[in-house]
Amino acid sequence: MIDWKRVSELRSEIGEPDFDEVVELFLEEVEGLLSRLKTDPKPELFHEDLHFLKGCSANLGFGALATMCLSGETIAAGGAPEKIDLPSIFDCYERSKTQFFDGLESGLAA
């Protein structure tokens, strides 16, 4: 679910203080977008929204989420945004976030 190699690389590349800032910014931006998708979904924006989520997720090592977003992005680009399983994306984010913070706490990204 989490690409710990990517997390470790990012942490090493930018340093601990900046890594913490990147994580905070990721959470703010992704949770803001997910909130909008839950409360006010706009199918005409799904391609753009999922592209954004895919990039953010891949950058921070949320591999499973990035893969799901890529799939949804492809579906939206194909003209069938109603076929995207948003609840599964929301669930994947929550599970990924839990695994991410549990892993950081246990030193998986050392």
Secondary structure as GFF3:
##gff-version 3
##sequence-region A 1 110
A	DSSP	alpha_helix	4	14	.	.	.	ID=ss1
A	DSSP	alpha_helix	16	39	.	.	.	ID=ss2
A	DSSP	three_ten_helix	43	45	.	.	.	ID=ss3
A	DSSP	alpha_helix	46	60	.	.	.	ID=ss4
A	DSSP	alpha_helix	63	77	.	.	.	ID=ss5
A	DSSP	three_ten_helix	81	83	.	.	.	ID=ss6
A	DSSP	alpha_helix	86	106	.	.	.	ID=ss7
###
